[in-house]
Amino acid sequence: MTTQPYNVVAEIDVSFDEHTAEQLLDPIADYSGAAGRSELGHTEVVFTLPADTLRQANTTALAILETYPWPLRSLRVLPTSDYDRLVDAIDVPPLVSVQEAADQLGISRQGVLKAITTGSLPAIRVGSTWIVRESAVRARAQRSA
């Protein structure tokens, strides 16, 4: 059998904030992991792992996800080639950094980070970097005006 990469997309039943982001990323750090919110607004982790079969990928993914203290809400495992095709078919919204969000909102970088951690500004954490949808920054700016 030939080992191939599989992508795992899992929703976890926990609030997404700076503290849980750290806990979510630790078990998947070696698997190019990312944590954020799913399209449904749930906490989501995405990572890539090598496996010989889909069954092995599922088993490994479940073993990694069982290290979390929170229940699993949903799980999707598919070959990376299929995952990439799905992602390529989705238009990625314009994203901005924390500093760019701060500049657009006229507040400090710390103010943006506080808004992210309180959940008033949705963001996605990739590694140690937060990214924010530009539309979320515009919506917050309009509410503040």
ABEGO torsion letter per residue (X at the ends): XBBBBBBBBBBBBBBBBAAAAAAAAAAAAAAGBBBBBBAAGBBBBBBBBBBABAAAAAAAAAAAAAABABBBABBBBBBAAAAAAAAAABBBBBBBBAAAAAAAAGBBAAAAAAAAAAGABBBBBBEABBBBBAAAAAAAAAAAX
